Amino acid sequence: MKKLCFLLILLSFACKSDKENSVEESAQTEPREFTSVETEVILENDSLSIRAIEIMGSSLAFAANNGTYGLFNSSNNTWKINTQKFDTISPEFRAVASTSNDFFMLSVANPALLYKTGDNGEMELVYMEENEKVFYDSMIFWNDKEGIAMGDPTDGCISMIITRNGGNSWKKVDCKDLPEAAEGEAAFAASNSNISIKGDHTWILTGGMKSRILYSADKGKNWEVFDTPLLQGEATTGGYSVDFYDAKKGVIIGGDYTNPEGNSGNKAITNDGGKSWQLIAEGKDPGYKSAIRFVPDSKGEGLVATGFTGIHYSKDSGENWEKLSDEGFYTLRFINDSVAYAAGKGRIAKLKFQ
């Protein structure tokens, strides 16, 4: 049985043989409430812009610009870093994902390049798409066999590629099987969080001139579309990040990154699986954010949102927010109910919420 030593033999790192959730079970019987956050920087490199991280057991993987990717071993606080080139191109990776056996990283722009851990100690190119409009934004797996990535339209629909064989091959979904994209509808490769899954349920958040939810109840075989009340109408507006606590309760956030203080029409919540959305904290901070996550084991009440303007926290499903830190990050993933990893411009940090 092939096992993943992330970045395989070339990085000689810790193996991972079972798919592990990015959220660990907590022993807490009551949800924790936060009043502060402690930031411990674990990687600094001014040349990197890191928008995609993946928790893999006790390790943290990332892929970024300049073709750079790596793995952090939390047991001994060490990094293994490498780079990937395609001919003379140094890809910019903004989407990553993993299965029990493999790590995947997907680049933006033309050509789109999707790599997985290979059998020969190097990353293996498993999908390439050449189109002047191609731009993939996010990627995630339902299970060890089935995964999905989404991106901007190259034809008349949001781009989607799906694998059903563990990522060995990927197929682009025909537009006839997807909702038609609205004029100017696209997505933002801001935090690798345009897609959320719970079981077989899948939600994809779009943005730009139109910001909507594409929903599938059967792992991408059939789709329907729901409107959102988020700010939209400009190329920089709309939804940037989506997360679901369970099959019913979800949250979306975004705004306009060119107007980061704008706090109207930039965050909303659903309690019916994404069919309808209600704006929350309207006219109140936070403004623009690139990533949002439910706090694990918080009964769907704890939320953390981050962006280049800092870290905000809500203990009441987004009705009220408190700013915990001015330190800016693009993306965030929880390990448990009080610890997360965050990444941004030139750094990755471990966040300890208290």
C-alpha positions as CSV (number, residue, x, y, z in Angstrom):
1,M,0.0,0.0,0.0
2,K,1.3,3.3,-1.0
3,K,1.7,5.7,1.9
4,L,2.2,9.4,1.9
5,C,5.4,10.7,3.3
6,F,4.4,14.3,2.5
7,L,6.6,15.5,-0.2
8,L,7.4,11.8,-0.2
9,I,11.0,10.6,0.0
10,L,12.3,13.9,-1.4
11,L,11.6,15.5,2.0
12,S,12.1,12.3,4.1
13,F,9.3,13.3,6.4
14,A,6.7,11.7,8.7
15,C,4.3,9.3,7.0
16,K,0.5,9.7,7.2
17,S,-1.5,6.5,6.6
18,D,-5.0,7.5,7.6
19,K,-7.1,10.5,6.6
20,E,-7.4,12.7,9.6
21,N,-9.8,15.6,10.0
22,S,-8.4,19.1,10.3
23,V,-10.6,19.4,13.4
24,E,-9.8,17.2,16.4
25,E,-12.4,16.2,18.9
26,S,-12.4,18.4,22.0
27,A,-12.9,17.2,25.5
28,Q,-14.7,20.4,26.3
29,T,-18.4,19.9,27.2
30,E,-19.2,23.6,26.8
31,P,-18.0,25.8,24.0
32,R,-15.0,27.9,24.8
33,E,-15.2,31.7,24.5
34,F,-12.1,33.7,23.5
35,T,-10.9,37.0,24.8
36,S,-7.4,37.1,23.3
37,V,-5.1,35.3,20.9
38,E,-1.4,34.6,21.1
39,T,0.6,34.5,17.8
40,E,3.7,32.3,17.4
41,V,5.3,32.8,14.0
42,I,6.7,29.4,12.8
43,L,7.8,30.4,9.3
44,E,9.1,33.7,7.9
45,N,10.0,34.4,4.3
46,D,9.4,37.8,2.8
47,S,9.3,36.4,-0.7
48,L,6.3,34.3,-0.1
49,S,2.5,35.0,-0.2
50,I,0.8,32.0,1.4
51,R,-2.9,31.6,0.8
52,A,-3.3,27.8,1.1
53,I,-2.6,25.6,4.1
54,E,-3.7,22.1,5.0
55,I,-3.5,20.3,8.4
56,M,-2.4,16.7,7.9
57,G,-2.4,14.9,11.2
58,S,0.2,16.5,13.3
59,S,1.8,18.3,10.4
60,L,0.9,21.4,8.4
61,A,1.4,21.6,4.7
62,F,1.4,24.7,2.5
63,A,1.9,25.8,-1.1
64,A,2.5,29.3,-2.3
65,N,4.0,31.5,-5.0
66,N,7.5,31.0,-6.5
67,G,6.6,27.3,-6.8
68,T,7.3,26.9,-3.1
69,Y,5.7,24.2,-0.9
70,G,6.5,22.6,2.4
71,L,5.6,20.7,5.5
72,F,5.9,21.6,9.2
73,N,6.5,18.8,11.7
74,S,4.9,20.1,15.0
75,S,6.5,17.3,17.0
76,N,10.0,18.8,16.5
77,N,9.2,22.2,15.1
78,T,11.0,21.7,11.8
79,W,10.3,22.6,8.2
80,K,11.0,20.8,5.0
81,I,10.7,23.2,2.0
82,N,11.0,22.6,-1.7
83,T,10.1,24.2,-5.0
84,Q,8.3,23.0,-8.1
85,K,8.9,24.3,-11.6
86,F,7.1,23.6,-14.9
87,D,9.6,24.3,-17.7
88,T,10.6,27.8,-17.0
89,I,7.5,28.6,-15.0
90,S,7.5,28.9,-11.2
91,P,3.8,28.3,-10.5
92,E,1.8,30.3,-8.0
93,F,-0.1,27.8,-5.8
94,R,-3.3,29.0,-4.0
95,A,-5.1,25.8,-3.5
96,V,-4.0,22.7,-1.6
97,A,-5.8,19.5,-0.4
98,S,-4.9,16.0,0.9
99,T,-6.1,12.4,1.1
100,S,-4.7,9.7,3.4
101,N,-2.0,8.9,0.8
102,D,-1.4,12.1,-1.2
103,F,-0.9,15.9,-1.0
104,F,-2.2,18.0,-3.9
105,M,-1.4,21.6,-4.9
106,L,-3.1,23.6,-7.7
107,S,-1.8,26.7,-9.4
108,V,-3.6,29.8,-10.6
109,A,-3.4,31.4,-14.1
110,N,-2.5,29.8,-17.4
111,P,-1.6,27.0,-17.6
112,A,-3.4,25.6,-14.6
113,L,-1.1,22.9,-13.0
114,L,-2.3,20.3,-10.5
115,Y,0.4,18.2,-8.8
116,K,0.2,15.2,-6.4
117,T,2.8,13.3,-4.5
118,G,4.3,10.8,-6.8
119,D,5.8,7.3,-6.5
120,N,9.3,8.4,-7.5
121,G,10.0,11.0,-4.8
122,E,8.9,14.0,-6.9
123,M,5.6,15.8,-7.3
124,E,3.6,14.4,-10.3
125,L,1.6,16.5,-12.7
126,V,-1.9,15.0,-12.9
127,Y,-3.8,17.7,-14.6
128,M,-3.0,20.7,-16.8
129,E,-5.4,23.1,-18.5
130,E,-4.4,25.8,-21.0
131,N,-6.7,28.6,-21.5
132,E,-6.2,32.4,-21.4
133,K,-9.1,32.6,-18.9
134,V,-8.2,29.7,-16.7
135,F,-7.8,30.6,-13.0
136,Y,-8.5,28.0,-10.3
137,D,-9.2,29.2,-6.8
138,S,-9.9,26.3,-4.3
139,M,-9.7,22.6,-3.9
140,I,-11.0,20.0,-1.4
141,F,-11.7,16.2,-1.1
142,W,-14.8,14.5,0.0
143,N,-13.0,11.3,0.8
144,D,-9.8,9.5,-0.3
145,K,-11.2,8.8,-3.8
146,E,-13.3,11.9,-4.7
147,G,-12.2,15.5,-4.8
148,I,-13.1,18.8,-6.5
149,A,-11.5,22.1,-7.5
150,M,-13.2,25.2,-8.7
151,G,-12.2,28.3,-10.6
152,D,-13.2,31.2,-12.8
153,P,-15.3,30.6,-15.9
154,T,-13.5,29.7,-19.1
155,D,-16.8,29.1,-20.9
156,G,-20.3,29.8,-19.7
157,C,-20.0,28.3,-16.2
158,I,-17.8,28.3,-13.1
159,S,-14.9,25.9,-13.8
160,M,-15.0,22.6,-11.9
161,I,-12.7,19.6,-12.1
162,I,-13.5,16.4,-10.3
163,T,-11.5,13.2,-9.5
164,R,-13.1,9.9,-8.6
165,N,-9.9,7.8,-8.5
166,G,-7.9,9.4,-5.7
167,G,-6.6,12.3,-7.7
168,N,-4.7,10.2,-10.3
169,S,-6.8,11.9,-13.0
170,W,-9.2,14.8,-13.1
171,K,-12.0,15.7,-15.5
172,K,-13.5,19.1,-16.2
173,V,-17.3,19.2,-15.7
174,D,-19.2,20.2,-18.8
175,C,-21.1,23.5,-18.6
176,K,-24.3,21.7,-19.7
177,D,-24.2,19.9,-16.3
178,L,-23.6,23.1,-14.3
179,P,-25.6,26.3,-13.6
180,E,-24.9,29.1,-16.1
181,A,-22.6,31.7,-14.8
182,A,-23.9,35.2,-14.5
183,E,-22.1,38.0,-16.2
184,G,-19.0,38.9,-14.3
185,E,-19.4,36.0,-11.9
186,A,-16.1,34.5,-10.8
187,A,-14.3,33.7,-7.5
188,F,-11.3,34.8,-5.4
189,A,-8.2,32.8,-4.8
190,A,-7.8,34.5,-1.5
191,S,-7.7,31.7,1.1
192,N,-8.5,28.3,-0.5
193,S,-11.9,28.5,1.2
194,N,-14.4,29.0,-1.6
195,I,-15.6,25.4,-1.1
196,S,-17.1,23.8,2.0
197,I,-18.2,20.2,2.4
198,K,-20.1,18.2,5.0
199,G,-20.6,14.5,4.1
200,D,-21.9,14.4,0.5
201,H,-23.0,18.1,0.7
202,T,-20.9,20.7,-1.2
203,W,-21.2,24.5,-1.2
204,I,-19.2,26.7,-3.6
205,L,-19.1,30.5,-3.1
206,T,-18.7,32.8,-6.1
207,G,-18.0,36.5,-6.2
208,G,-17.4,39.5,-8.4
209,M,-20.3,41.1,-10.3
210,K,-22.5,38.3,-8.9
211,S,-22.0,36.4,-5.6
212,R,-23.9,33.1,-5.3
213,I,-23.8,29.7,-3.8
214,L,-23.6,26.6,-6.0
215,Y,-24.9,23.6,-4.1
216,S,-24.6,19.9,-4.6
217,A,-26.2,17.2,-2.4
218,D,-24.4,14.3,-4.1
219,K,-20.7,15.1,-4.3
220,G,-20.8,17.1,-7.5
221,K,-23.1,15.0,-9.6
222,N,-26.0,17.5,-9.6
223,W,-26.0,21.3,-8.9
224,E,-28.4,24.1,-8.0
225,V,-27.7,27.7,-7.3
226,F,-28.8,30.1,-4.6
227,D,-28.5,33.9,-4.3
228,T,-26.7,35.6,-1.5
229,P,-27.3,39.1,0.0
230,L,-23.5,40.0,-0.1
231,L,-22.2,43.2,-1.7
232,Q,-21.8,42.6,-5.4
233,G,-21.7,44.4,-8.7
234,E,-18.0,45.1,-9.0
235,A,-15.1,42.8,-9.9
236,T,-13.7,43.1,-6.4
237,T,-16.9,42.5,-4.4
238,G,-18.8,39.5,-3.2
239,G,-18.0,36.4,-1.2
240,Y,-14.4,35.4,-0.4
241,S,-14.8,32.5,2.1
242,V,-17.5,29.9,3.1
243,D,-17.6,27.5,6.0
244,F,-20.4,25.1,7.2
245,Y,-20.6,23.8,10.8
246,D,-23.0,21.1,9.8
247,A,-25.3,20.3,6.9
248,K,-27.6,23.2,7.8
249,K,-25.6,26.0,9.4
250,G,-23.1,27.9,7.3
251,V,-21.4,31.3,7.0
252,I,-20.0,33.4,4.2
253,I,-17.8,36.5,4.3
254,G,-16.1,38.9,1.9
255,G,-16.8,42.5,0.9
256,D,-14.5,44.5,-1.2
257,Y,-10.7,44.3,-0.6
258,T,-10.2,47.7,-2.1
259,N,-12.5,49.1,0.7
260,P,-11.4,47.0,3.7
261,E,-13.3,49.2,6.2
262,G,-16.6,48.6,4.5
263,N,-18.8,46.5,6.8
264,S,-22.2,46.4,5.1
265,G,-23.2,43.5,3.0
266,N,-20.1,41.5,3.7
267,K,-21.2,38.7,6.0
268,A,-24.2,36.4,6.2
269,I,-25.4,33.2,7.8
270,T,-27.7,30.3,6.8
271,N,-29.7,27.8,8.8
272,D,-31.2,25.9,5.9
273,G,-28.2,24.5,4.1
274,G,-27.5,27.6,2.0
275,K,-30.9,28.0,0.4
276,S,-31.4,31.4,2.1
277,W,-29.0,33.8,3.8
278,Q,-29.4,36.6,6.3
279,L,-26.9,39.4,6.7
280,I,-25.3,39.6,10.1
281,A,-23.6,42.4,12.0
282,E,-24.7,44.8,9.3
283,G,-22.9,48.1,9.5
284,K,-20.6,46.7,12.2
285,D,-17.1,45.5,12.1
286,P,-15.4,43.4,10.8
287,G,-15.2,44.8,7.3
288,Y,-13.5,42.9,4.5
289,K,-12.1,39.5,5.4
290,S,-10.6,36.8,3.2
291,A,-11.3,33.8,5.4
292,I,-13.8,32.6,8.0
293,R,-14.0,29.5,10.1
294,F,-16.4,28.0,12.7
295,V,-14.7,27.3,16.0
296,P,-14.7,23.5,16.4
297,D,-17.1,22.2,19.1
298,S,-18.7,25.6,19.5
299,K,-22.2,24.5,18.6
300,G,-22.0,26.7,15.6
301,E,-21.8,29.9,17.7
302,G,-18.0,30.5,17.6
303,L,-16.5,32.2,14.5
304,V,-13.1,33.5,13.6
305,A,-12.5,35.7,10.6
306,T,-9.2,36.9,9.3
307,G,-7.7,39.1,6.6
308,F,-5.0,41.6,6.2
309,T,-6.8,43.9,8.6
310,G,-6.5,41.5,11.6
311,I,-8.3,38.7,13.5
312,H,-12.0,39.0,14.6
313,Y,-14.0,36.7,16.8
314,S,-17.7,36.2,17.4
315,K,-19.2,34.0,20.2
316,D,-22.9,34.4,19.0
317,S,-22.9,33.2,15.4
318,G,-21.7,36.5,14.0
319,E,-24.2,38.9,15.5
320,N,-21.4,40.6,17.5
321,W,-17.6,40.7,16.9
322,E,-14.5,41.5,18.9
323,K,-11.1,42.3,17.4
324,L,-8.5,40.0,19.0
325,S,-5.5,41.1,17.0
326,D,-4.2,43.6,14.4
327,E,-1.9,41.0,12.9
328,G,-3.1,40.2,9.4
329,F,-3.4,36.7,7.7
330,Y,-5.0,35.6,4.5
331,T,-6.1,32.1,5.6
332,L,-6.7,30.0,8.7
333,R,-7.4,26.4,9.7
334,F,-8.2,25.1,13.2
335,I,-6.5,22.2,14.8
336,N,-8.9,22.0,17.8
337,D,-11.2,24.3,19.7
338,S,-8.5,26.7,20.7
339,V,-5.5,26.3,18.4
340,A,-5.2,27.2,14.7
341,Y,-2.7,27.8,12.0
342,A,-2.8,31.0,9.9
343,A,-0.8,32.1,6.9
344,G,-0.3,35.4,5.0
345,K,2.3,37.7,3.6
346,G,5.7,36.3,4.3
347,R,4.7,34.1,7.3
348,I,2.8,31.2,8.9
349,A,1.9,31.3,12.5
350,K,0.3,29.2,15.2
351,L,-2.6,30.9,16.9
352,K,-3.5,30.1,20.5
353,F,-6.9,31.4,21.5
354,Q,-7.6,32.1,25.2
